[in-house]
Amino acid sequence: QVQLVESGGGLVQAGGSLRLSCAASGIIFSINYMGWYRQAPGKQRELVAVVTSGSSTTYANSVKGRFTISRDNGKKTVYLQMNSLKPEDTAVYYCNAWVKTTQGTDDYWGQGIQVTVSS
């Protein structure tokens, strides 16, 4: 069974930085996409950033130039460096990964981690 465990969230003042990590565990053959989504109160979950196994990246327009996604394939871990944080970045952040296991390829989610940016 695949598990994604997030860490690094918390409370930060506007303009500050946080680094989120998400480690995948289990019997994993390969991981294609790894990414981060977020969901603010009363809003739908939205894509923040995604990185492929070849390190190609995609970002939401709202975070371009401020957030950087990266991954360590050996550690099966994806990171999200968040700089110049704004109050509107406040949300629960979810790790997502497209993982190939003995049972095939499937989409997995972490439990979510709170990021709060105060003004």
MARMIFI-750313 format. One line per 3 residues: number of its first residue (from 1); their letters; for each residue x negated, y, z of C-alpha. Coordinates in steps of 0.1 Angstrom, whole numbers. Example, Ala and Ser with C-alpha at 12.3 -4.5 7.8 and 13.67 -1.06 7.14 Angstrom:
residues 2
1	as	-123:-45:78 ~ -137:-11:71
This chain:
residues 119
1	qvq	0:0:0 ~ -13:34:-9 ~ -14:62:16
4	lve	-22:99:10 ~ -32:118:41 ~ -35:156:41
7	sgg	-55:178:65 ~ -66:214:68 ~ -34:233:71
10	glv	-26:259:97 ~ -20:295:104 ~ -41:322:88
13	qag	-38:360:83 ~ -31:375:49 ~ -64:377:29
16	gsl	-78:347:47 ~ -88:313:34 ~ -79:276:40
19	rls	-91:244:26 ~ -68:215:22 ~ -79:179:18
22	caa	-61:148:8 ~ -76:113:10 ~ -61:83:-7
25	sgi	-65:48:9 ~ -54:13:1 ~ -62:-11:-27
28	ifs	-67:13:-55 ~ -80:5:-90 ~ -80:40:-103
31	iny	-64:75:-98 ~ -54:95:-127 ~ -38:128:-117
34	mgw	-42:143:-82 ~ -26:175:-73 ~ -9:197:-48
37	yrq	27:209:-47 ~ 44:232:-22 ~ 79:238:-9
40	apg	89:270:9 ~ 121:272:30 ~ 151:273:8
43	kqr	131:268:-24 ~ 124:239:-47 ~ 91:221:-46
46	elv	67:236:-71 ~ 34:227:-87 ~ 4:245:-73
49	avv	-25:227:-91 ~ -35:194:-106 ~ -68:178:-116
52	tsg	-72:149:-139 ~ -98:121:-135 ~ -119:140:-160
55	sst	-117:171:-138 ~ -94:191:-161 ~ -73:215:-141
58	tya	-40:232:-143 ~ -28:260:-120 ~ 5:277:-113
61	nsv	3:313:-125 ~ 9:325:-89 ~ -23:310:-76
64	kgr	-47:314:-106 ~ -79:331:-96 ~ -72:325:-59
67	fti	-70:287:-55 ~ -94:261:-67 ~ -86:224:-70
70	srd	-114:198:-70 ~ -118:161:-64 ~ -143:136:-52
73	ngk	-136:103:-71 ~ -159:83:-49 ~ -141:94:-18
76	ktv	-107:93:-35 ~ -101:128:-22 ~ -86:160:-36
79	ylq	-93:194:-22 ~ -75:227:-25 ~ -96:258:-16
82	mns	-72:287:-10 ~ -86:322:-9 ~ -69:356:-7
85	lkp	-39:340:9 ~ -6:359:8 ~ 25:356:30
88	edt	43:341:-1 ~ 19:312:0 ~ 36:300:32
91	avy	50:266:25 ~ 46:229:32 ~ 19:216:9
94	ycn	22:181:-5 ~ -5:160:-20 ~ 4:139:-51
97	awv	-14:112:-69 ~ -8:89:-99 ~ -24:57:-87
100	ktt	-30:23:-103 ~ -29:-6:-80 ~ -24:-44:-83
103	qgt	13:-37:-87 ~ 9:-12:-115 ~ 8:26:-118
106	ddy	30:47:-96 ~ 34:82:-82 ~ 25:87:-45
109	wgq	31:116:-21 ~ 16:127:12 ~ 36:136:42
112	giq	31:173:38 ~ 11:199:57 ~ 22:233:68
115	vtv	4:264:57 ~ 15:297:72 ~ 2:331:61
118	ss	10:360:84 ~ 12:395:72
